[in-house]
Amino acid sequence: MSPLLIDFAGNDYLGLARDPRLAAALSEAAAAQGISATSSRWGLGWTDLHEQLECDLAAFFGAEAACLLGQAFLGGLAWFTTVDASRRTVYCDEQSHANLTLGMQAAGLAVRRYRHCDPDDLERRLRQDQGGAIIASDAVFGISGRIAPLTALRDLSREFAADLLLDDAHGVFALGPQGRGALEAAGVQAHEATLLGSLGKALGCAGGFLVGSLDRVERLRRCPAVAGSTPLAIPLVAAAIAAIRIVRDEPERRERLQQHAVRMRQDLLAAGLATVACDTPILAAPLGDVDRAMQLADHFARHGLRIPYFPYASEPRADLLRMVARSCYTPAQLDRFSRALADRP
């Protein structure tokens, strides 16, 4: 694929992955402290930068504490293996991300799937439960861009005294008035759920985190998935610290992101293409069949836009072509997207 193609897929919603300030923070930390943490958190692998990043994450999300993860994919495994012994049944959205489903299975929990984004079906199932339930879902579904019914999930967790885990990998730093994600946008408070987030989507870095109560976070820090793994590489920690500062200080990035998403959706609608969701930077268009999705991907490539088609493990619809908005697109790049759609056969 030509290196001149402009990426209109993937993640990097705020355009931070190539920000020179992150590159500078990364290179300075590498020169001063090296690359690998070299050991586990409780061995020699924890530095002042790791500690600062956890404190920054807790403060940013208004939570009691944060647990840093080498990979966001470890979040489900870590969280489900630390649930109270009295909670043995998980009610999860049928399209939940694999990190959640694999985590609950590894923990030996009974898994009950409710219909996608259907709180009524979840409530019906919870009323049949004998107590000790857990509710788990993506907050933003990363392929379709659909946002889960977060206030309904929060309300059901209250009514049935259920633990609530929400994976907002695709919402944190990109959505919400302060960039705290889909939960903030929906009015779900930090103390009402454990939040799993990614440092590798809107933040443009790598790794993940869980934020929640101090008691839960302390258990997470000592579970095998966290305590037995090497923490995030030191230069990436420094880059994430710099990125959070940018997100906090430059809200205009989120404003541009939303403006670009609105424009791109309008262009798609003008070309006769609807998107699954309308309130995230993810623009997933159902094309009707796989061949049409592949043809449109090839058409975009001919116009200098990289939007690859491939089937997604967590998405049952095979005909989706997933595009994304980014805050860093220039007017000329957005015009190219518009022209490509106008020229669609």
C-alpha positions, 0 to 999 in steps of 0.5 A, a space after each residue: 500500500 502506498 505510503 502516500 495514502 491518508 489514513 481514514 480508518 483505525 483509531 488515533 481520534 485526536 491525532 496524537 500518535 504523531 504529535 511531536 510533544 509525545 515523541 519528545 517526551 518518549 525520547 527523553 524518557 528513553 534516554 534517561 531511563 531506558 526502554 523496558 521496565 525490566 521487571 514486574 510492578 512489585 519487583 523492580 519494574 515500577 518507576 516514578 513515571 508509572 506512579 505519576 501516570 496512575 495518579 494522573 489517570 485517577 485525577 483525570 477521571 475523578 476516581 479514587 485510584 487507577 491501575 495501569 495495564 501493559 495492554 488494555 486487553 488484560 483488563 477483562 482478565 484482571 477485573 473478573 479474576 478479582 470479583 468478590 466470591 459471592 458474584 458468580 454470574 456475569 450478564 454481558 452484552 452479546 457483542 462485548 469485546 473479546 477481552 471481557 468475554 475471555 476474562 469472565 470465562 477465565 475466571 470461571 464465571 457463569 456467562 449470560 448474554 443479553 441482546 445487544 444494547 437491550 436493557 429490557 432484555 437485561 432486566 428480564 434476565 436479572 429478575 431471574 437471578 438469585 443475586 450476586 450479579 455482574 453487568 459488563 459491556 462495552 461503553 462504545 462498541 469499537 466497530 459499529 460506534 454504537 454507544 451502550 445504554 449506559 444510564 440504563 445499565 447504571 440504573 439496573 446495577 443499582 436496582 439489583 446491587 450488581 457490580 458494573 464494568 464498562 469498557 470505554 476503550 474507544 470513548 475515553 479522551 475523545 468523548 464527554 465535556 472534559 474528555 472523560 468518555 462515554 460515561 461522562 457524556 451519559 452522566 455516569 459518575 466515576 463511583 458508579 462503575 469500574 472503567 476500563 480504558 485504553 491509552 492506544 486509541 484517542 490518546 495515541 500511545 499504548 497500554 490500558 488502565 482501570 479506574 475505580 474504588 481504591 479497594 478494587 484497584 488494590 486488588 487489581 494491582 496484585 492479581 496475577 494478570 497485573 502483578 505477574 506482567 511487566 508494566 508499560 515501557 517507560 518511554 510510553 508512560 512518559 508519552 501518555 503523561 504528555 498526551 493526558 496534559 494535551 487532552 486536558 489543555 486543548 479541548 479544541 481537539 475534541 471540538 474539531 473531532 466532532 465537527 469532522 465526524 459531522 461533516 463526514 457523516 453528511 458526506 456519507 448520507 449525501 452519497 446514500 450511505 448511512 452509518 450505524 451510529 451518529 454520536 462517536 468518531 466511528 463511522 461504520 457504513 453497512 454496504 449490504 454485502 462483503 463485495 460492495 464493502 471491499 469495492 468501496 475500500 478499493 475505491 477510496 484507495 484509488 482516491 488516496 484514502 486508506 480504509 481497509 476492509 476486513 471482517 471483525 471478530 466482535 461484529 456479526 455484520 460482515 458488510 461494514 466498512 469502518 471509517 473514522 473521524 480525526 481531529 487532525 484532518 486538514 480541509 484538503 484531506 476532508 475535501 478528498 474524502 468528499 470527492 471520493 464519495 461524490 465519485 463513487 460508482 
